[in-house]
């Protein structure tokens, strides 16, 4: 982290020199440089840390480095902009061309897009247009590294404040990753697992289809760009998982993220849907705007809450409900990452939607051979089975999902520890099985 701080310090010094030189040139004062572009930015060649790595990874040029560091100035060194807090003797107000605006809750200036353009272009209109096109199409705004926050609707877009994302601040300054928490404005939670890929026990055909998803994650972007299929194929990959509760749908999504290096966010559509017209669309927009270009896997749980059979239009609520479905479909189809929709019953999903998925995967209740593997993989290595426990016989006799088996193992383990030992006994195991069947209203002997 120390090396990162050193590089940021040097980048700030460079930016400060650029800003002061721009002012000197603008006011036709003596300057050591004929152009701000003569001021060489700090070298990234041997620099360490996330900030320098980000510059290299995204091939940021002079203008983009100015823009990125300006967006971080209020966080790192707000006094750097004090030199722009001077008044025009003619108007008695600050120079509007400098673009800065006052913060509402602190006595500091905030840089806007106009500030960037002034620093880069002075009053040269042709240069301003060139840099506007360069920056607006570049990675900083395209990937939401920085956004423009307009303070008033009537304010010109160029006077919108440069706002670095929280993930940008966390990564580039503190070298940590920012994970948004579940909230009303972001109704999604990060899905993780400590399990290994070998812990996933699925039917061979299902596993083959899951591996096809892994292949898309690995090569999908390359076939779109290198083979120019992006002109013929929509971005992203859409999958429907369906099957009974506890068959591994959520577990699989978490493992896909872990083993492909992607963050997985679980969205419970039953929590997103609002009885207030328009709020559902707003909630979903917040999720997609955060996820855009971050390569997140979006896992929509209980998808039938929104993707069920479309209603007949009897009133305004029905009409808006169908509009919200159409809105979500559009966002999903335009999302450039992996989207997984999950439901317990495929028949609950409108067939018009299922045609839009590249893959539809059924997660069946595991067969006896698979159940035995799940039993064996789930028990802790710190426990042992009593000689009266025959796992193969239990796996054959009791038709349980993987999730139910995990619940039984937890129950048996708790009972064993309560006794002060580590032996899993038959009676506890059967009692755990009985409890799982009771949830379905089934009594076993």
Beta strands, then each sheet from edge to edge (+ up, - down):
strand 1: 101-102
strand 2: 109-110
strand 3: 146-149
strand 4: 161-164
strand 5: 189-191
strand 6: 237-243
strand 7: 264-268
strand 8: 297-301
strand 9: 338-343
strand 10: 359-363
strand 11: 384-385
strand 12: 423-424
sheet 1: 1+ 2-
sheet 2: 3+ 4-
sheet 3: 5+ 7- 8- 9- 6- 10-
sheet 4: 11+ 12+
end
